[in-house]
């Protein structure tokens, strides 16, 4: 007898349990394999999942033998939750630091790397007891030695200011230093504090040199457990102390510690032509994955999970660390994910939820193609949202390529809660992907990152479309060198269009709307709105032949657009391979709105000359100027060397035009509806309409998640 469906229900569902319901998703796929072998399965097939919590003691593993058209779907009106966390029970009242708190012993399985660094109570992430509070951090007094030859040489200690490490603190080795450097975070367990010298040493090394711009926080400090919603893990007692919030009690706590690094693994064997195909997942919730500090290695660190290894395309196969490290060079791409795919094709995740996780949401690694993620919500993540990357080698077999991934109408927010340098969406070594209509906000580093090759050498990354994304509240003044959209390397065919980006805020440098970093080339950037960023709306480190047209850069903290380096300085000062051309940027028919700031800026004069930059048919407007006041800021600024001394100098619009730029451009009100309210729609009599500028209402109304047809 043929059947086209199975049902699963959590073991806790004892009332009205459907007849024949299985206990787990793994059991359902095992039964489906048997049905197919007997010829008793009719396809397409559905696995219905009843609501409730499914405790995962190991990841759900699907391999090539599970290739059949099957949809794993929530039963109507129900919420099935696949949970990789361990419950913490047995809470008892205790007293600590003068406060009534709760204490519970922790199962050994929940202790990873000797620590418990994440706790979720009643559906909310709780904060480690830290000094100081917040993420501003403390400055160091001094590094341990002279500056290294380059900033990629890290250290395992520094000197603290007096009073910034209390020698009376309990269990120094249970304290961890969260260290912010440039664009990364480091997690450094304390080894020793010397009160006579003020030197703190760690069991791991930072990724970069520790200097006056570094900031740090002491985490898991027993004496810092002073506010509701905080927790402390005592590694000697193997117990958690939790300061309950108003209304919480020992009997009302539903507490979990994330344990499993991955909850669902779809694992094909692309090198041998075996892929996993035709799987769809709809309306499911994945919760409490990740924990501890994953080790960076050529394969993702999946602990002792009984799953096949999965290559990390961001780490070279030959890479071995010379010493233990506390961070990753960029974007926390050493982390595993709640859902991990390799060698998968023609699969989909729709209307799923990934929440309260310790690391990344979804990774699509080598050999993934034609996969759709639509209308999912990824929130409260320790790491990033979605990572897409195949093999980095441009000569790799086609089976190892990753391409044609669709991310559409997803809400990705509140990430980087443990690993601050994590990114909302990363496209690494992948091509032909569509990233459209996503709403991304509240990350501490970039919202979208595309490309993973520095300089002008060949890259797999190309032909990616990034459009109609709503991006805001990025950076939060914690890290540096970020963009709402960050681009890197040669990417012919890549388009960045109709994105609305606001409030990208860095710590001390590099909070940009759209950032074309080292070697970015052949990218078209059009009809984007970048507003209220702490530096420029558009910034290019160095690159070639990029086109920016019909964009708006409004109310930047520094200037409208900046280009840091010319291609000549790239030849003189950078070691990355690849040919370098002279021309770097085409800036045509754009609008820059400032409030008494320069419109252009460069740290190198050559970048602004006609040999390297085309700027034409733009509209420039300074809201600080009116009929009764003149503009005070220069039109552009550049570093100029004279007699061997390099200094910033101010220049006028006439000076700018003398370089061959903007003969057909104007300094005038572009005619937006209401700049104070950031309403960038065009008035009927707008100057931009007269100049043929596209209607920005398309970007304003279209950016972000689109409503479903039946939504009110």
C-alpha positions, 0 to 999 in steps of 0.5 A: 500500500502506497503512502505519501506522508509520515507524522512525527510528534515530540515524546512529550505529546501524550494527549491526542497523539496521532496514531503511528506518529514517530518521535523524531525527524531522524526516525521519520527519514529512516522510515522513509528510506525503508518505505522507498526500498519496499516501493511503498512511498509515493512522491512527493512526500510530506513529513508532518511535524506536530508542535512542541520541543524535540530534544536533539541529542545529536544532529539530524544528518541527511545524506545522498541516500535521502534524496527524494522530493520530500517536504518537512512541514509544520502541522497547520497552526503548530510550532515544532521546535528542534532544540540543541540545548540542554535544560538547566534545572534544580534552581535554588535560592542563593545570595551573592554580592549582596543580591538574592540570586538563583543557583543550579548545577550544570550537566557536564555535557553543557560545559564546553572548553571548561566554560558555560558562556551562554544562557537562555532563560524564558526565551531570552538571551542573558548577559555574562557578568562583566566589567565594565558593563556594556560594550564600550570597553576599557583602554589598555595602559600599554602593550607588552612590547614594541609594535610588531613589524605588521599589525597581524602579529598578535600578543597574549597579554597587555598592561592594564590601568590601575584598578581595571583588574581587581586582584581580589576577583574570584578565580582569575582563570575563569575570567575571559577577556573580550578584546575588540581590535579593528574589525574583529573580536578576540576571546582570551581566557585569563592565564595570570594577573601580576598585581605588581606590574599590572600585566595580564596574560592569556592562554591564547593570542590575539589576531592583531597587535594590541595597541592604544585603540584596542578595547576590552571587557572582562567577562564571567567576573563573579563580583560583577554579577550585580544586575538582573538578567546577568549570569556567572558560571563557577567552573570550580563548582560547575554551577550557574548563578543567575540574577533573576529579573522581575517576576522570575523565580526558581519555579518559573525558570525555563533555562537552556545552555546551547550544546550541539554545534549543528542541528541539521546537516545536509551532507552530500559528497560533491567530489564523487558526484553525490548530492542531496536534492529535493528537500524542503523545510517549511515552518520549522524552528531551530533553537539553541545551537552552538556553544563554546569557542570553535577552533579554527581549522580546515574543517569546521569544529563540530566537537564530538558530534557523530557527523562527517567532516565539513570543509571550511572554504575560508580556511586553507587546507594546509593551514596550521596555527603556530600558537592558540588564537582567540579570534578569526581574521574577519567576519567570524567565519570559523563558526559552525551553524545551526543548519549546515549544507554541503553538496546540496541542490534544489533544496529550500527553507521557507518560513522557518525560524532560527533563534537563540543560537550560539553561532551562525544560522545557516552555512551553504558550503562546497557544492551547493546550488539552487537553494532557496531561503525565503521568508525565514527569520534568523534572530538572537544569534551568537554569530552571523546569519547566512554564509554562502561559499564554495571552494576558493580555487578558481581551477576547482572541479565544477562539482565543488562550486557553490552558486545560484543561491536565493536569499529573499524576504528574510528577516535577519537581526540581532546577531553577533551577540557573542562573536561581534565580527559576524555578518548578516549575510556573507557571500564568499567564493560563490557566484550567480546568487540573488540577495534581495528584499531582506531586512538586516539590522542590529549587527556589530559588523557589516550587514552583507559581505560579498567577495573573499579575495583581496587584490586583483587576483582571480576570484570565483565571486562574480555575477551576484545581485544584491538589491532591495535590502533594508539595512540599518543599525549596523556597527553600533560603535563597537568595531571598525572598517565595516560597511552596510554592504561590504565588497571585495575583489574582482566581481564582473557582473555583480550589481548592488541596487535599490538598497536602503542603508542607514545608521552604520556606526563605527567605533573610531573609523570605517562606518560606511554605507557601501564599501568597496574594499581592496581590489573591488572591480567591475561592480555596478552600484545604483539607486541605493540610499545611504544615510546617517553613516558615521563616515561616508555613504560610499567608500573605496579603499582601492579598486578599479572600474567600478560604476556608481550611478543614481545613488544618494549619500546623505548626512554622512559623519565625514564626507559624501564619498572617499577613495583612500588609495590610488592604484599606483599606491596599491602597486607600491605598497601591497603584495596581493597578486593581480594586474592593476589598471589606472582607473578606479571609480565612475561616479555619475548622476549621484546626489550627495547631501551634507550638513557642513561636511566636504563632498569628497575626500581622499588620503592620496591626491592621485585618486581624485585626478581625472586619470583615476576618477570620473565624476560627472552630472552629480547634484551636491547640496549642503543643508547648512547653507541658505540664502543668508549663510554661506557654506563653510566646509570645503568642497573636497579635502585631500592629503597633499605632500609639500617639501616632504610633509603630507598634510590635509588641505581644503579645496573649492568647487572651482579647484575640483572642476579644474581637475576635469570633474563635474562640468555638468553638475550643480550645487543645488537643492535636489528636491526631496520631500523632507530631508529632516525626516529623511523622506527621500521621495521626490517632489513634483517639481524636484530638480532630480526629476528634471535631470532624469533621476529615477524615482527613489520611491521604488527603493524606499517602498521596495527595500526589505521584506515584502508583505505576503499577498494576503497580509493586511 
